[in-house]
């Protein structure tokens, strides 16, 4: 077996700490890869920031929560569920989803979605 370095696979192995970046005004999407089938992003939310309530007609959207003490996930209009690091949220095609960082610390999750291009449909939360 031939040992290689992480740097030899910089298009396949990623360091979240090098990708994550915050915007004081709004939730920030940091795309780290995109293929003809899927896209991956590190979403970063400061306390009080929201990721708009939306759905995708054709795409799955999977969120892996890796940092944050308290967030509110919106699985449908008028519904909410408390989430935190270690949880995985799955939205299948047509399923609405969004979230708000309701905690006192930054909230970070990795989003993997596909197929691409993503068809984004925004919805009113209530």
C-alpha positions as CSV (number, residue, x, y, z in Angstrom):
1,X,0.0,0.0,0.0
2,X,1.3,3.4,-1.0
3,X,0.8,6.1,1.7
4,X,-0.2,9.5,0.4
5,X,-0.8,12.8,2.1
6,X,-4.1,14.6,2.6
7,X,-2.8,17.4,0.4
8,X,-2.6,14.8,-2.5
9,X,-6.4,14.6,-2.3
10,X,-7.4,18.3,-1.8
11,X,-10.4,17.8,-4.1
12,X,-11.6,14.8,-2.1
13,X,-10.6,15.4,1.6
14,X,-11.6,18.7,3.2
15,X,-11.0,20.4,6.5
16,X,-14.2,22.1,7.8
17,X,-12.1,24.5,9.8
18,X,-10.5,25.8,6.6
19,X,-13.9,26.1,4.9
20,X,-16.2,27.6,7.5
21,X,-16.6,31.4,7.3
22,X,-19.3,33.6,8.9
23,X,-21.1,36.7,7.7
24,X,-22.3,39.0,10.5
25,X,-25.4,40.0,8.5
26,X,-26.8,36.6,7.4
27,X,-26.3,32.8,7.3
28,X,-23.4,32.0,5.0
29,X,-23.1,29.1,2.6
30,X,-19.6,28.0,1.9
31,X,-19.6,25.6,-1.1
32,X,-16.6,23.2,-0.9
33,X,-17.4,20.8,-3.8
34,X,-19.9,20.4,-6.7
35,X,-20.2,17.6,-9.2
36,X,-22.8,16.8,-11.9
37,X,-24.8,15.0,-9.2
38,X,-24.4,16.7,-5.8
39,X,-23.2,19.8,-4.0
40,X,-21.6,20.1,-0.6
41,X,-21.5,23.2,1.6
42,X,-20.6,24.3,5.1
43,X,-23.4,26.5,6.4
44,X,-22.4,28.9,9.2
45,X,-25.0,30.8,11.3
46,X,-24.3,33.3,14.1
47,X,-26.8,33.4,17.0
48,X,-30.1,34.7,15.7
49,X,-29.4,34.1,12.0
50,X,-31.8,32.0,9.9
51,X,-31.6,29.9,6.8
52,X,-34.8,30.6,4.8
53,X,-37.7,28.2,4.8
54,X,-37.6,26.4,1.4
55,X,-37.9,23.1,-0.5
56,X,-36.5,21.5,-3.6
57,X,-38.8,19.8,-6.2
58,X,-36.2,17.2,-7.2
59,X,-33.5,17.2,-4.6
60,X,-32.7,15.6,-1.3
61,X,-31.1,18.0,1.2
62,X,-29.1,16.4,4.1
63,X,-27.8,18.5,7.0
64,X,-25.2,17.2,9.4
65,X,-25.0,19.4,12.4
66,X,-21.4,19.7,13.7
67,X,-21.4,22.8,15.9
68,X,-24.0,24.5,18.0
69,X,-25.8,24.2,21.3
70,X,-29.3,25.1,20.1
71,X,-31.1,25.5,16.8
72,X,-34.7,25.4,15.6
73,X,-35.4,23.3,12.6
74,X,-38.5,24.0,10.6
75,X,-39.8,20.7,9.0
76,X,-43.1,22.2,7.9
77,X,-45.2,25.4,8.1
78,X,-46.0,26.1,11.7
79,X,-43.8,23.3,13.1
80,X,-40.4,23.4,14.8
81,X,-38.0,20.9,16.3
82,X,-35.0,21.8,18.5
83,X,-31.7,20.5,17.1
84,X,-28.0,20.6,18.1
85,X,-24.6,19.3,17.0
86,X,-24.6,15.5,16.4
87,X,-28.0,15.5,14.7
88,X,-28.7,14.8,11.0
89,X,-31.8,16.4,9.3
90,X,-33.1,15.0,6.0
91,X,-35.4,16.7,3.6
92,X,-36.6,14.6,0.6
93,X,-37.9,16.2,-2.6
94,X,-40.8,18.5,-1.9
95,X,-40.3,18.5,1.9
96,X,-40.0,22.0,3.3
97,X,-37.1,22.9,5.6
98,X,-35.3,25.8,7.2
99,X,-33.6,26.7,10.5
100,X,-32.7,29.4,13.0
101,X,-29.7,29.5,15.3
102,X,-31.5,30.0,18.6
103,X,-28.4,29.4,20.7
104,X,-25.7,31.7,22.1
105,X,-22.9,30.1,20.1
106,X,-22.2,29.7,16.4
107,X,-24.1,26.9,14.6
108,X,-22.4,25.0,11.7
109,X,-23.8,22.2,9.6
110,X,-22.7,20.4,6.5
111,X,-25.3,20.3,3.7
112,X,-25.2,17.7,0.9
113,X,-27.8,18.0,-1.8
114,X,-28.6,16.5,-5.1
115,X,-29.3,16.1,-7.9
116,X,-28.0,19.4,-9.1
117,X,-28.8,22.0,-10.3
118,X,-30.9,22.6,-7.2
119,X,-34.4,24.0,-7.7
120,X,-35.0,26.3,-4.8
121,X,-38.6,27.2,-3.8
122,X,-38.9,29.7,-1.0
123,X,-41.9,29.4,1.4
124,X,-43.5,31.5,4.1
125,X,-42.9,29.9,7.5
126,X,-46.4,30.5,8.8
